[in-house]
Amino acid sequence: MIYLAPIQGFTDFIYRKAYAKVFLNVDTFFIPYISVKNNQILKKYEREILLQNNPQKKVIPQILVKNKEEMLFLSKTLQDLGYNEINLNLGCPYPMATNRGKGAGLLPHPDKIKTLLNSFFEKSSINLSIKFRAGLNSSEEIESILPVFNEFPLTELILHPRIARQLYKGKIYESAFQLAQNTLKHPLVYNGDIFSLADYNNCQQKFPETKDWMLGRGILMNPFLPDEINNIQISKDEKWEKLKEFHQFIFEGYTENMDNEGNVLNKMQQFWSLFSFNFPNQKKIFKGIKKSKNITNFNQEANKAFLSFY
Ligand SMILES: Cc1cc2nc3c(=O)[nH]c(=O)nc-3n(C[C@H](O)[C@H](O)[C@H](O)COP(=O)(O)O)c2cc1C
């Protein structure tokens, strides 16, 4: 199975919907985390979780919480909306979250994770999976967390084997993934740095028991990566057509859903920061897109990129 990773700001509902219309080889879509303030879901997340914005076969919303009250509130809200599974974020590495005891901030406290999960499983009936890292400050933290996970009927665990301090770069703790593989009773999904078919093959060789893979930046840079992993051949003409169609859906999606042209331009520039890797001369293309002052300029630059594809 191939999962699309939740990437705040990138894999929003517009991206996920457009992706699923054009590309066929992602099995599960994750909604980037939603969180609570003053007992309410933050407004900016509301559209993300509406069922009508998530028509794909399997969509799992993710939650970022600091205590059991927030977790119960969000799980109930999501269950009432119609979801049958949610994912708990124990990986967010940013101090804004970790200093408040959220995301990877919970990893050094297996006792707190246990309290959270105890209360959740006592009071909720929605399925739960967890996405986590090897630790907040040290990859040794994982050793005390895995036994806690084993006490609960989680559907699966997804591990990005880095510690929070690294953010999204640097050494992958292969030994932490291996330990999780050997210790956990649950299915384990691998996540991290699969940017090409060669990376995928390499990971598969290292972790031959792994069946499910979560890909983030690799798909944002190359939306055909899941096809490549599934050994599906696509001609260059077909690639051009699909990229063009995908780009059109994304552009229309932001145009319909953003308040003003400036916001559409910002979102498209962000999208191109990784989408530009589909074109030769990526740096030059992205520079042109980034310098665009308005939508007319932007469209000219995007058209230039598509002309440069061959
Ligand atoms: C800008 C950015 C935003 C992210 N947002 C989330 C998020 O909301 N929830 C989450 O669990 N992980 C988030 N991640 C982490 C990704 O899901 C994934 O674990 C990470 O990018 C490593 O996978 P990759 O190498 O395939 O991209 C984010 C990563 C980035 C770079």
Ligand as a Chemical Component Dictionary entry (heavy atoms), coordinates in Angstrom:
data_LIG
# 
_chem_comp.id                   LIG 
_chem_comp.type                 NON-POLYMER 
_chem_comp.pdbx_formal_charge   0 
_chem_comp.three_letter_code    LIG 
# 
loop_
_chem_comp_atom.comp_id 
_chem_comp_atom.atom_id 
_chem_comp_atom.alt_atom_id 
_chem_comp_atom.type_symbol 
_chem_comp_atom.charge 
_chem_comp_atom.model_Cartn_x 
_chem_comp_atom.model_Cartn_y 
_chem_comp_atom.model_Cartn_z 
_chem_comp_atom.pdbx_ordinal 
LIG C1  C1  C 0 6.101  21.348 5.435  1  
LIG C2  C2  C 0 5.807  20.045 6.122  2  
LIG C3  C3  C 0 4.576  19.883 6.785  3  
LIG C4  C4  C 0 4.286  18.678 7.437  4  
LIG N1  N1  N 0 3.063  18.513 8.062  5  
LIG C5  C5  C 0 2.790  17.341 8.708  6  
LIG C6  C6  C 0 1.540  17.103 9.364  7  
LIG O1  O1  O 0 0.607  17.928 9.372  8  
LIG N2  N2  N 0 1.398  15.920 10.020 9  
LIG C7  C7  C 0 2.362  14.950 10.024 10 
LIG O2  O2  O 0 2.185  13.894 10.626 11 
LIG N3  N3  N 0 3.516  15.138 9.382  12 
LIG C8  C8  C 0 3.744  16.282 8.727  13 
LIG N4  N4  N 0 4.917  16.415 8.043  14 
LIG C9  C9  C 0 5.835  15.262 7.946  15 
LIG C10 C10 C 0 5.508  14.374 6.745  16 
LIG O3  O3  O 0 4.246  13.768 6.876  17 
LIG C11 C11 C 0 6.566  13.256 6.599  18 
LIG O4  O4  O 0 6.622  12.546 7.802  19 
LIG C12 C12 C 0 7.963  13.823 6.296  20 
LIG O5  O5  O 0 7.892  14.783 5.265  21 
LIG C13 C13 C 0 8.916  12.706 5.893  22 
LIG O6  O6  O 0 8.417  12.011 4.788  23 
LIG P1  P1  P 0 8.963  12.310 3.278  24 
LIG O7  O7  O 0 10.460 12.224 3.363  25 
LIG O8  O8  O 0 8.330  11.238 2.440  26 
LIG O9  O9  O 0 8.511  13.689 2.918  27 
LIG C14 C14 C 0 5.231  17.617 7.396  28 
LIG C15 C15 C 0 6.422  17.772 6.694  29 
LIG C16 C16 C 0 6.729  18.950 6.061  30 
LIG C17 C17 C 0 8.029  19.078 5.308  31 
# 
loop_
_chem_comp_bond.comp_id 
_chem_comp_bond.atom_id_1 
_chem_comp_bond.atom_id_2 
_chem_comp_bond.value_order 
_chem_comp_bond.pdbx_ordinal 
LIG C1  C2  SING 1  
LIG C2  C3  SING 2  
LIG C2  C16 DOUB 3  
LIG C3  C4  DOUB 4  
LIG C4  N1  SING 5  
LIG C4  C14 SING 6  
LIG N1  C5  DOUB 7  
LIG C5  C6  SING 8  
LIG C5  C8  SING 9  
LIG C6  O1  DOUB 10 
LIG C6  N2  SING 11 
LIG N2  C7  SING 12 
LIG C7  O2  DOUB 13 
LIG C7  N3  SING 14 
LIG N3  C8  DOUB 15 
LIG C8  N4  SING 16 
LIG N4  C9  SING 17 
LIG N4  C14 SING 18 
LIG C9  C10 SING 19 
LIG C10 O3  SING 20 
LIG C10 C11 SING 21 
LIG C11 O4  SING 22 
LIG C11 C12 SING 23 
LIG C12 O5  SING 24 
LIG C12 C13 SING 25 
LIG C13 O6  SING 26 
LIG O6  P1  SING 27 
LIG P1  O7  DOUB 28 
LIG P1  O8  SING 29 
LIG P1  O9  SING 30 
LIG C14 C15 DOUB 31 
LIG C15 C16 SING 32 
LIG C16 C17 SING 33 
# 
